[in-house]
Amino acid sequence: MTVIDAELDASGLNCPLPILKAKKALAGLQGGQSLRVIATDPDSVKDFETFSRQLGHTLLEARKENGRFYFLLRKREG
């Protein structure tokens, strides 16, 4: 089980706000720490896949539950 170091609730926000808020939250974390993001925008699934791939963060989890999307990101080292 991964320790969640920070959580961001971006429910009700549409693209690109969940990504922008996640980027800001990750900036406050150390490399290797994790951030859980909760979103309601269906486009956020593709957005977080692209975001993590382009910036080198690891997308540990992406799931949908009760109309919400949950993402678990591990900040890249360095």
N, CA, C and O atoms as a GROMACS GRO file, in nm:
protein
  312
    1MET      N    1   0.085  -0.119   0.000
    1MET     CA    2   0.000   0.000   0.000
    1MET      C    3   0.089   0.125   0.000
    1MET      O    4   0.185   0.135   0.076
    2THR      N    5   0.056   0.217  -0.085
    2THR     CA    6   0.132   0.341  -0.098
    2THR      C    7   0.084   0.443   0.005
    2THR      O    8  -0.036   0.462   0.024
    3VAL      N    9   0.177   0.508   0.069
    3VAL     CA   10   0.144   0.616   0.162
    3VAL      C   11   0.103   0.738   0.079
    3VAL      O   12   0.170   0.772  -0.018
    4ILE      N   13  -0.006   0.802   0.118
    4ILE     CA   14  -0.052   0.923   0.049
    4ILE      C   15  -0.003   1.042   0.130
    4ILE      O   16  -0.044   1.063   0.243
    5ASP      N   17   0.086   1.120   0.069
    5ASP     CA   18   0.146   1.233   0.138
    5ASP      C   19   0.061   1.359   0.130
    5ASP      O   20   0.070   1.445   0.218
    6ALA      N   21  -0.021   1.371   0.026
    6ALA     CA   22  -0.107   1.488   0.011
    6ALA      C   23  -0.228   1.448  -0.072
    6ALA      O   24  -0.224   1.353  -0.149
    7GLU      N   25  -0.337   1.523  -0.053
    7GLU     CA   26  -0.458   1.496  -0.128
    7GLU      C   27  -0.513   1.627  -0.182
    7GLU      O   28  -0.510   1.730  -0.115
    8LEU      N   29  -0.564   1.621  -0.304
    8LEU     CA   30  -0.621   1.738  -0.370
    8LEU      C   31  -0.760   1.700  -0.419
    8LEU      O   32  -0.776   1.605  -0.495
    9ASP      N   33  -0.860   1.774  -0.376
    9ASP     CA   34  -0.997   1.751  -0.424
    9ASP      C   35  -1.027   1.855  -0.531
    9ASP      O   36  -1.049   1.972  -0.501
   10ALA      N   37  -1.028   1.810  -0.656
   10ALA     CA   38  -1.055   1.898  -0.770
   10ALA      C   39  -1.195   1.872  -0.825
   10ALA      O   40  -1.222   1.899  -0.942
   11SER      N   41  -1.283   1.820  -0.740
   11SER     CA   42  -1.420   1.792  -0.782
   11SER      C   43  -1.488   1.920  -0.828
   11SER      O   44  -1.474   2.026  -0.767
   12GLY      N   45  -1.563   1.908  -0.937
   12GLY     CA   46  -1.636   2.022  -0.990
   12GLY      C   47  -1.554   2.111  -1.082
   12GLY      O   48  -1.609   2.203  -1.143
   13LEU      N   49  -1.425   2.086  -1.092
   13LEU     CA   50  -1.339   2.167  -1.179
   13LEU      C   51  -1.322   2.097  -1.314
   13LEU      O   52  -1.312   1.975  -1.321
   14ASN      N   53  -1.318   2.176  -1.419
   14ASN     CA   54  -1.298   2.122  -1.553
   14ASN      C   55  -1.158   2.152  -1.603
   14ASN      O   56  -1.089   2.240  -1.551
   15CYS      N   57  -1.118   2.077  -1.703
   15CYS     CA   58  -0.988   2.093  -1.767
   15CYS      C   59  -0.965   2.240  -1.803
   15CYS      O   60  -1.055   2.303  -1.858
   16PRO      N   61  -0.850   2.295  -1.774
   16PRO     CA   62  -0.728   2.230  -1.726
   16PRO      C   63  -0.706   2.244  -1.576
   16PRO      O   64  -0.597   2.213  -1.528
   17LEU      N   65  -0.805   2.291  -1.501
   17LEU     CA   66  -0.784   2.322  -1.359
   17LEU      C   67  -0.737   2.204  -1.274
   17LEU      O   68  -0.647   2.223  -1.192
   18PRO      N   69  -0.791   2.082  -1.288
   18PRO     CA   70  -0.738   1.972  -1.205
   18PRO      C   71  -0.588   1.949  -1.227
   18PRO      O   72  -0.515   1.923  -1.132
   19ILE      N   73  -0.543   1.959  -1.352
   19ILE     CA   74  -0.401   1.940  -1.383
   19ILE      C   75  -0.318   2.053  -1.324
   19ILE      O   76  -0.214   2.029  -1.264
   20LEU      N   77  -0.364   2.176  -1.341
   20LEU     CA   78  -0.290   2.292  -1.289
   20LEU      C   79  -0.277   2.286  -1.138
   20LEU      O   80  -0.171   2.314  -1.082
   21LYS      N   81  -0.385   2.249  -1.071
   21LYS     CA   82  -0.382   2.238  -0.925
   21LYS      C   83  -0.293   2.122  -0.880
   21LYS      O   84  -0.223   2.132  -0.779
   22ALA      N   85  -0.295   2.012  -0.955
   22ALA     CA   86  -0.209   1.898  -0.923
   22ALA      C   87  -0.062   1.936  -0.941
   22ALA      O   88   0.023   1.898  -0.860
   23LYS      N   89  -0.032   2.009  -1.046
   23LYS     CA   90   0.106   2.052  -1.071
   23LYS      C   91   0.157   2.137  -0.955
   23LYS      O   92   0.270   2.122  -0.911
   24LYS      N   93   0.072   2.227  -0.907
   24LYS     CA   94   0.109   2.314  -0.794
   24LYS      C   95   0.127   2.230  -0.667
   24LYS      O   96   0.221   2.252  -0.591
   25ALA      N   97   0.037   2.135  -0.644
   25ALA     CA   98   0.047   2.050  -0.524
   25ALA      C   99   0.174   1.964  -0.529
   25ALA      O  100   0.240   1.947  -0.427
   26LEU      N  101   0.207   1.911  -0.646
   26LEU     CA  102   0.327   1.829  -0.659
   26LEU      C  103   0.453   1.911  -0.636
   26LEU      O  104   0.553   1.860  -0.585
   27ALA      N  105   0.449   2.038  -0.673
   27ALA     CA  106   0.566   2.125  -0.653
   27ALA      C  107   0.601   2.138  -0.505
   27ALA      O  108   0.716   2.163  -0.471
   28GLY      N  109   0.502   2.121  -0.418
   28GLY     CA  110   0.526   2.130  -0.275
   28GLY      C  111   0.570   2.001  -0.211
   28GLY      O  112   0.595   1.996  -0.090
   29LEU      N  113   0.581   1.894  -0.290
   29LEU     CA  114   0.621   1.764  -0.237
   29LEU      C  115   0.766   1.734  -0.273
   29LEU      O  116   0.821   1.791  -0.367
   30GLN      N  117   0.826   1.643  -0.198
   30GLN     CA  118   0.961   1.594  -0.227
   30GLN      C  119   0.950   1.482  -0.331
   30GLN      O  120   0.846   1.419  -0.345
   31GLY      N  121   1.058   1.460  -0.404
   31GLY     CA  122   1.062   1.350  -0.499
   31GLY      C  123   1.031   1.218  -0.429
   31GLY      O  124   1.082   1.190  -0.321
   32GLY      N  125   0.946   1.138  -0.492
   32GLY     CA  126   0.909   1.008  -0.434
   32GLY      C  127   0.783   1.014  -0.350
   32GLY      O  128   0.726   0.909  -0.318
   33GLN      N  129   0.738   1.134  -0.312
   33GLN     CA  130   0.615   1.144  -0.235
   33GLN      C  131   0.495   1.131  -0.329
   33GLN      O  132   0.508   1.145  -0.450
   34SER      N  133   0.379   1.103  -0.270
   34SER     CA  134   0.262   1.078  -0.354
   34SER      C  135   0.149   1.177  -0.326
   34SER      O  136   0.134   1.229  -0.215
   35LEU      N  137   0.070   1.199  -0.430
   35LEU     CA  138  -0.044   1.289  -0.427
   35LEU      C  139  -0.165   1.216  -0.480
   35LEU      O  140  -0.160   1.157  -0.588
   36ARG      N  141  -0.274   1.220  -0.404
   36ARG     CA  142  -0.401   1.165  -0.454
   36ARG      C  143  -0.486   1.282  -0.500
   36ARG      O  144  -0.503   1.381  -0.428
   37VAL      N  145  -0.540   1.269  -0.620
   37VAL     CA  146  -0.627   1.372  -0.678
   37VAL      C  147  -0.764   1.312  -0.698
   37VAL      O  148  -0.778   1.201  -0.750
   38ILE      N  149  -0.866   1.385  -0.657
   38ILE     CA  150  -1.005   1.345  -0.679
   38ILE      C  151  -1.064   1.445  -0.778
   38ILE      O  152  -1.056   1.566  -0.757
   39ALA      N  153  -1.122   1.394  -0.885
   39ALA     CA  154  -1.178   1.481  -0.988
   39ALA      C  155  -1.313   1.428  -1.035
   39ALA      O  156  -1.346   1.311  -1.013
   40THR      N  157  -1.390   1.514  -1.098
   40THR     CA  158  -1.519   1.472  -1.153
   40THR      C  159  -1.524   1.489  -1.305
   40THR      O  160  -1.619   1.442  -1.369
   41ASP      N  161  -1.426   1.554  -1.362
   41ASP     CA  162  -1.422   1.577  -1.506
   41ASP      C  163  -1.377   1.450  -1.578
   41ASP      O  164  -1.265   1.403  -1.556
   42PRO      N  165  -1.463   1.392  -1.666
   42PRO     CA  166  -1.424   1.269  -1.737
   42PRO      C  167  -1.298   1.286  -1.821
   42PRO      O  168  -1.225   1.189  -1.843
   43ASP      N  169  -1.271   1.406  -1.869
   43ASP     CA  170  -1.150   1.430  -1.948
   43ASP      C  171  -1.024   1.419  -1.864
   43ASP      O  172  -0.914   1.407  -1.919
   44SER      N  173  -1.037   1.422  -1.732
   44SER     CA  174  -0.919   1.416  -1.646
   44SER      C  175  -0.844   1.283  -1.658
   44SER      O  176  -0.725   1.278  -1.630
   45VAL      N  177  -0.912   1.177  -1.700
   45VAL     CA  178  -0.845   1.048  -1.715
   45VAL      C  179  -0.732   1.059  -1.816
   45VAL      O  180  -0.618   1.026  -1.786
   46LYS      N  181  -0.764   1.106  -1.935
   46LYS     CA  182  -0.661   1.124  -2.038
   46LYS      C  183  -0.561   1.232  -1.997
   46LYS      O  184  -0.441   1.218  -2.021
   47ASP      N  185  -0.611   1.338  -1.936
   47ASP     CA  186  -0.524   1.448  -1.895
   47ASP      C  187  -0.415   1.402  -1.799
   47ASP      O  188  -0.298   1.437  -1.815
   48PHE      N  189  -0.452   1.322  -1.698
   48PHE     CA  190  -0.353   1.278  -1.599
   48PHE      C  191  -0.257   1.175  -1.658
   48PHE      O  192  -0.140   1.170  -1.617
   49GLU      N  193  -0.303   1.093  -1.752
   49GLU     CA  194  -0.212   1.000  -1.819
   49GLU      C  195  -0.106   1.079  -1.896
   49GLU      O  196   0.013   1.048  -1.888
   50THR      N  197  -0.149   1.179  -1.971
   50THR     CA  198  -0.057   1.261  -2.049
   50THR      C  199   0.034   1.342  -1.959
   50THR      O  200   0.155   1.350  -1.982
   51PHE      N  201  -0.023   1.403  -1.857
   51PHE     CA  202   0.052   1.486  -1.761
   51PHE      C  203   0.166   1.407  -1.697
   51PHE      O  204   0.280   1.453  -1.694
   52SER      N  205   0.135   1.288  -1.647
   52SER     CA  206   0.237   1.209  -1.578
   52SER      C  207   0.345   1.163  -1.676
   52SER      O  208   0.463   1.162  -1.642
   53ARG      N  209   0.306   1.124  -1.795
   53ARG     CA  210   0.403   1.078  -1.895
   53ARG      C  211   0.496   1.193  -1.938
   53ARG      O  212   0.617   1.174  -1.947
   54GLN      N  213   0.440   1.310  -1.963
   54GLN     CA  214   0.520   1.423  -2.011
   54GLN      C  215   0.614   1.478  -1.905
   54GLN      O  216   0.724   1.521  -1.937
   55LEU      N  217   0.571   1.478  -1.779
   55LEU     CA  218   0.652   1.537  -1.673
   55LEU      C  219   0.734   1.435  -1.594
   55LEU      O  220   0.813   1.473  -1.508
   56GLY      N  221   0.715   1.307  -1.623
   56GLY     CA  222   0.798   1.205  -1.559
   56GLY      C  223   0.748   1.158  -1.423
   56GLY      O  224   0.821   1.089  -1.352
   57HIS      N  225   0.626   1.196  -1.386
   57HIS     CA  226   0.568   1.145  -1.262
   57HIS      C  227   0.508   1.007  -1.290
   57HIS      O  228   0.476   0.975  -1.405
   58THR      N  229   0.495   0.926  -1.187
   58THR     CA  230   0.438   0.793  -1.204
   58THR      C  231   0.291   0.795  -1.165
   58THR      O  232   0.255   0.836  -1.055
   59LEU      N  233   0.206   0.751  -1.257
   59LEU     CA  234   0.063   0.738  -1.229
   59LEU      C  235   0.041   0.599  -1.172
   59LEU      O  236   0.034   0.501  -1.246
   60LEU      N  237   0.030   0.592  -1.040
   60LEU     CA  238   0.020   0.462  -0.971
   60LEU      C  239  -0.120   0.404  -0.980
   60LEU      O  240  -0.138   0.282  -0.978
   61GLU      N  241  -0.220   0.491  -0.989
   61GLU     CA  242  -0.358   0.444  -0.989
   61GLU      C  243  -0.446   0.545  -1.062
   61GLU      O  244  -0.427   0.666  -1.049
   62ALA      N  245  -0.542   0.494  -1.136
   62ALA     CA  246  -0.646   0.576  -1.198
   62ALA      C  247  -0.772   0.491  -1.195
   62ALA      O  248  -0.781   0.389  -1.262
   63ARG      N  249  -0.869   0.535  -1.117
   63ARG     CA  250  -0.991   0.456  -1.106
   63ARG      C  251  -1.113   0.547  -1.094
   63ARG      O  252  -1.103   0.663  -1.055
   64LYS      N  253  -1.227   0.491  -1.128
   64LYS     CA  254  -1.353   0.563  -1.116
   64LYS      C  255  -1.438   0.494  -1.011
   64LYS      O  256  -1.450   0.371  -1.010
   65GLU      N  257  -1.497   0.573  -0.923
   65GLU     CA  258  -1.581   0.518  -0.818
   65GLU      C  259  -1.689   0.620  -0.783
   65GLU      O  260  -1.658   0.734  -0.747
   66ASN      N  261  -1.814   0.580  -0.794
   66ASN     CA  262  -1.928   0.666  -0.760
   66ASN      C  263  -1.924   0.801  -0.830
   66ASN      O  264  -1.950   0.905  -0.768
   67GLY      N  265  -1.890   0.800  -0.959
   67GLY     CA  266  -1.891   0.923  -1.037
   67GLY      C  267  -1.771   1.013  -1.017
   67GLY      O  268  -1.766   1.124  -1.072
   68ARG      N  269  -1.676   0.968  -0.940
   68ARG     CA  270  -1.553   1.046  -0.918
   68ARG      C  271  -1.434   0.966  -0.971
   68ARG      O  272  -1.435   0.843  -0.976
   69PHE      N  273  -1.332   1.040  -1.010
   69PHE     CA  274  -1.209   0.980  -1.060
   69PHE      C  275  -1.100   1.001  -0.956
   69PHE      O  276  -1.082   1.111  -0.904
   70TYR      N  277  -1.028   0.896  -0.928
   70TYR     CA  278  -0.920   0.900  -0.828
   70TYR      C  279  -0.788   0.869  -0.898
   70TYR      O  280  -0.775   0.770  -0.969
   71PHE      N  281  -0.691   0.956  -0.877
   71PHE     CA  282  -0.559   0.940  -0.935
   71PHE      C  283  -0.456   0.942  -0.824
   71PHE      O  284  -0.465   1.024  -0.732
   72LEU      N  285  -0.360   0.853  -0.832
   72LEU     CA  286  -0.251   0.853  -0.736
   72LEU      C  287  -0.122   0.870  -0.814
   72LEU      O  288  -0.084   0.786  -0.896
   73LEU      N  289  -0.054   0.981  -0.787
   73LEU     CA  290   0.069   1.017  -0.857
   73LEU      C  291   0.186   1.013  -0.762
   73LEU      O  292   0.176   1.056  -0.647
   74ARG      N  293   0.298   0.960  -0.812
   74ARG     CA  294   0.422   0.967  -0.734
   74ARG      C  295   0.513   1.068  -0.804
   74ARG      O  296   0.542   1.055  -0.923
   75LYS      N  297   0.557   1.170  -0.729
   75LYS     CA  298   0.642   1.272  -0.786
   75LYS      C  299   0.776   1.213  -0.826
   75LYS      O  300   0.834   1.132  -0.754
   76ARG      N  301   0.823   1.254  -0.942
   76ARG     CA  302   0.952   1.203  -0.991
   76ARG      C  303   1.065   1.248  -0.898
   76ARG      O  304   1.057   1.352  -0.834
   77GLU      N  305   1.167   1.167  -0.894
   77GLU     CA  306   1.284   1.200  -0.814
   77GLU      C  307   1.366   1.307  -0.885
   77GLU      O  308   1.376   1.309  -1.008
   78GLY      N  309   1.424   1.398  -0.804
   78GLY     CA  310   1.511   1.498  -0.862
   78GLY      C  311   1.439   1.608  -0.921
   78GLY      O  312   1.500   1.700  -0.974
   0.00000   0.00000   0.00000
